[in-house]
Amino acid sequence: MKMRNDDIRTITEIKQFLLDPPVSFKLKDYASKHVQDAADLLSAYAEAAAVQNYLLDLHEQLETNSISQEELRNKLKEAGIQISRLTNK
């Protein structure tokens, strides 16, 4: 998928955070901003609609606290993997 250079740099930073999230009690707070930023950035690219929808759903779960701390790390890693697949196309 073709992206602007600034977008590639930003999405790569977010992807790295998602693939290896910090161990912290405030992980939900940290992750929420990164997930929302990634969804906003991907909204400009039609090919990224599926990943954007996954990120928006994950953001909703973070905001409503409907995801456990144990499950959160796995969901964040999955989001990072989906972004990796998208950027490697």
N, C-alpha and C positions, 0 to 999 in steps of 0.2 A: 504494500500500500504506500502510495506516495504521500508524504507529509512535508510541511514546511520545516526548515531547520530548527527554528525556535520550538516548534511543537515536538519535534523528535527529542530535543534535549530535555524538555519538560517531562514528556511522557516516560522517558528513560529513567529520570530521577524518581518519578512516582513508582514506576515498575520495580526499581531496585528496593524501594521501601516496602512495597507489597510482597515481594518475594522473600525478604528477610526482615519481617517486622520486629521491632524491639520487644523485649520482654519487659512489660510495664503494666502497672495497674491502670494507667491512663491511656492504654492502647486504643480504646474506642475513640477517645478525643483526638488522638493523633491521626488515626486512620480515617475518620470521618472527613476531615479536610482534604486529605490526599485523594480519597475516593471521589468526592464531589469535584475536585479540580480535574481529575482524569475524565470524568463524565462530561464536564463542561468542554474540555478540550476536544474530546472525540465527537462532540455534537456537530462539529464542522465537517465531518467526513462521513459520507453516506455508507461506505463500506464497513464502518465501525458500529453500525446500529445495534447489532446483537450484543457486542461487548459493552456499549454504552448502557443498554437496558439492564444488563447484569450488574453494572456498577451502580446504577440508580436504585435498583432493588436492594443491593447491599447497603447503600447509603440509608435507605429507608429503614432497614433492619437495625442499623447502627443508631439512628435517631430515636427509634422506638424502644431501644434496648431489648429487642426480641432475639438476640443472639448471645449465647454464652461466651465467656472469656476463652474457654477451651476450644470452642468451635470457631471463634473469631480468627485465630491465626491461620487455620486451614482455609477459611473462606478468603482471607486476604492473599494467601499464596495462590489460590485458584484464580483470583482476579489478576494477579501478576502474570500467571501463566497465559491467561487469555490475552492479555495485552501483548505479551511476547509473541504469541502466534500471529496476532494481528500485525505487528510491526515487522515480522519476518516474511510477510507475503510479498 
